[in-house]
Amino acid sequence: MGKHLAPTLHDIWNENRGHGELNGYLEPFCGSLGVFKHMTDLPGARTIVANDYHPDLIAMWQAVQDDTIVYPESISEAEYNAAKELPSPSAHKAFVGFGMSFGGRFFGAYSQKYLGDKKEDFCKEMRNSLQRIAPLIKKKKVKLTNKRYQDIASPSKKLIYCDPPYQETKYPIKYRRGVKKYDTFDNDEFWDTVRKWSKDNIVLVSETSAPSDFTEIWSMKRYRSAAQSSKTRFHKPTETKTHNDEKLYVYAGP
């Protein structure tokens, strides 16, 4: 979704930065950097911050950023299971837990086990993905932090893009296994936080729905599945429920 969302985010940035309304960019739920990697070249931004509560994930991105990550050539199922027990934060644990898991769900299931006759190297794909992102996050203004979104200290004059855990989903928060604070996500608290941040920032939220005091400014039909290949997508009329409208919301005020 990043390449589709980024033009809208860039337009909003360019429309507002010239009036002194914005001086930086922030993602409280940066995840795989799918959107963030398109936002590291914002003209005039003093700070560009990617944050996530998952300690292993941020450890991995920091290792990519400072060139200390060690890319494995392969990961066996035994090595996959051993990585689960590594103490956090661990860049290697994130590499294995996300990159070698079916559908990218953190230690959901060892991906290579379910390939059958298909020849696919998840370890190589993960390595290539991180190496493509590396130059984009090595810029001086880019900072990576590991905090609860509630603990981000009073952001001011920022363009904030939020991609929180979806409220309506079959698998809530399971990709954050081992991160107990987000085993359950308080959506009401999140929307209240967005309202507060919106007083001195421009805050955009990706969701499929929002409270009535938020306005939809962008939408796109999105296929949600652990398998994103065109060969595995469902196309029958009875299976259109796998498609959802991804929407971008902004606080409209009381």
FIMIGU-156274 format. One line per 4 residues: number of its first residue (from 1); their letters; for each residue x, y, z of C-alpha. Coordinates in steps of 0.25 Angstrom, whole numbers, always signed. Last residue first. Layout:
NUM> A> X,Y,Z | ...
***
This chain:
254> PGAY> -64,+72,+71 | -52,+72,+60 | -51,+66,+47 | -40,+57,+50
250> VYLK> -33,+51,+38 | -36,+37,+32 | -29,+29,+21 | -37,+17,+16
246> EDNH> -34,+3,+12 | -46,-3,+5 | -46,-18,+7 | -45,-30,-2
242> TKTE> -46,-44,+4 | -61,-43,+5 | -61,-44,-10 | -61,-59,-9
238> TPKH> -75,-62,-14 | -72,-54,-27 | -60,-63,-30 | -46,-56,-31
234> FRTK> -39,-62,-20 | -24,-58,-19 | -14,-70,-20 | -8,-68,-33
230> SSQA> -8,-53,-32 | +2,-55,-20 | -2,-48,-7 | -2,-60,+2
226> ASRY> -5,-56,+16 | -18,-49,+11 | -24,-36,+10 | -27,-31,-4
222> RKMS> -29,-16,-4 | -39,-6,-10 | -34,+8,-9 | -38,+20,-1
218> WIET> -35,+35,+2 | -40,+46,+10 | -49,+40,+20 | -54,+49,+31
214> FDSP> -53,+46,+46 | -63,+51,+56 | -72,+39,+53 | -62,+29,+59
210> ASTE> -54,+21,+48 | -55,+10,+38 | -46,+2,+29 | -33,+8,+35
206> SVLV> -21,+16,+32 | -20,+28,+40 | -15,+42,+37 | -11,+52,+47
202> INDK> -7,+67,+44 | -1,+72,+56 | -4,+82,+68 | -18,+79,+72
198> SWKR> -18,+66,+64 | -9,+59,+74 | -21,+60,+84 | -31,+54,+75
194> VTDW> -21,+43,+71 | -19,+40,+85 | -34,+39,+87 | -35,+30,+75
190> FEDN> -24,+21,+81 | -31,+20,+95 | -44,+15,+88 | -36,+5,+80
186> DFTD> -30,-2,+92 | -21,-12,+86 | -20,-26,+93 | -8,-34,+92
182> YKKV> -2,-21,+89 | +4,-19,+103 | +9,-34,+103 | +19,-33,+92
178> GRRY> +23,-48,+91 | +14,-50,+79 | +12,-37,+72 | +8,-43,+59
174> KIPY> -4,-49,+66 | -10,-34,+68 | -24,-38,+64 | -25,-49,+54
170> KTEQ> -39,-49,+48 | -39,-34,+47 | -48,-22,+50 | -41,-12,+59
166> YPPD> -29,-12,+50 | -15,-11,+58 | -10,+3,+56 | -5,+9,+43
162> CYIL> -3,+24,+47 | +3,+35,+39 | +7,+47,+46 | +11,+60,+39
158> KKSP> +18,+67,+50 | +16,+81,+56 | +17,+76,+70 | +18,+63,+76
154> SAID> +15,+62,+91 | +25,+51,+96 | +23,+38,+89 | +19,+29,+101
150> QYRK> +5,+26,+96 | +11,+20,+83 | +18,+10,+92 | +32,+12,+89
146> NTLK> +44,+6,+81 | +50,+18,+73 | +57,+19,+59 | +62,+32,+54
142> VKKK> +63,+37,+40 | +69,+51,+38 | +83,+46,+35 | +79,+37,+24
138> KILP> +82,+22,+25 | +67,+19,+25 | +65,+20,+9 | +79,+13,+6
134> AIRQ> +75,+1,+15 | +61,-2,+8 | +66,-10,-3 | +76,-18,+6
130> LSNR> +64,-21,+15 | +56,-27,+3 | +68,-34,-2 | +70,-41,+11
126> MEKC> +56,-45,+13 | +55,-51,-1 | +68,-59,+1 | +62,-65,+14
122> FDEK> +49,-67,+8 | +55,-76,-3 | +44,-80,-13 | +44,-93,-21
118> KDGL> +30,-98,-21 | +28,-113,-20 | +22,-113,-6 | +24,-99,-1
114> YKQS> +18,-101,+13 | +31,-104,+21 | +38,-93,+16 | +29,-83,+23
110> YAGF> +31,-87,+38 | +18,-84,+44 | +13,-71,+52 | +27,-67,+57
106> FRGG> +23,-53,+55 | +13,-53,+44 | +20,-50,+31 | +10,-58,+23
102> FSMG> +17,-71,+26 | +29,-68,+35 | +43,-67,+31 | +44,-52,+29
98> FGVF> +36,-48,+41 | +42,-57,+52 | +55,-60,+45 | +59,-46,+43
94> AKHA> +52,-41,+56 | +60,-51,+64 | +73,-47,+57 | +71,-33,+60
90> SPSP> +69,-37,+75 | +62,-28,+86 | +59,-38,+92 | +65,-51,+97
86> LEKA> +66,-62,+87 | +56,-73,+90 | +48,-72,+76 | +61,-72,+69
82> ANYE> +63,-87,+73 | +50,-91,+66 | +55,-84,+53 | +69,-91,+55
78> AESI> +62,-104,+56 | +53,-101,+44 | +66,-98,+36 | +69,-83,+33
74> SEPY> +78,-80,+20 | +89,-71,+16 | +88,-62,+29 | +89,-47,+28
70> VITD> +97,-41,+39 | +92,-27,+43 | +102,-17,+47 | +101,-8,+35
66> DQVA> +96,+4,+43 | +82,+5,+37 | +80,-10,+35 | +84,-12,+50
62> QWMA> +74,-1,+54 | +63,-7,+46 | +66,-21,+52 | +66,-15,+66
58> ILDP> +53,-8,+63 | +46,-21,+59 | +52,-28,+71 | +46,-18,+81
54> HYDN> +32,-18,+75 | +26,-5,+80 | +29,+2,+67 | +34,+16,+63
50> AVIT> +39,+22,+50 | +44,+37,+51 | +47,+47,+40 | +52,+60,+47
46> RAGP> +56,+73,+41 | +47,+72,+29 | +50,+82,+19 | +48,+73,+7
42> LDTM> +42,+60,+10 | +52,+49,+5 | +50,+39,+16 | +35,+37,+12
38> HKFV> +34,+25,+3 | +42,+16,+12 | +31,+20,+23 | +20,+14,+15
34> GLSG> +24,-1,+15 | +33,+1,+27 | +31,-13,+31 | +24,-8,+44
30> CFPE> +24,+7,+45 | +13,+8,+56 | +16,+22,+62 | +20,+28,+48
26> LYGN> +25,+42,+49 | +29,+53,+40 | +35,+67,+42 | +34,+82,+42
22> LEGH> +20,+84,+39 | +11,+97,+40 | +22,+107,+36 | +13,+111,+24
18> GRNE> +22,+105,+14 | +21,+91,+21 | +6,+90,+19 | +3,+88,+4
14> NWID> +16,+80,+2 | +13,+71,+13 | -1,+68,+9 | +3,+65,-5
10> HLTP> +14,+56,+0 | +4,+48,+8 | -5,+47,-4 | +7,+42,-12
6> ALHK> +11,+32,-2 | -2,+24,+0 | -1,+17,-13 | +14,+13,-12
2> GM> +12,+9,+2 | +0,+0,+0
***
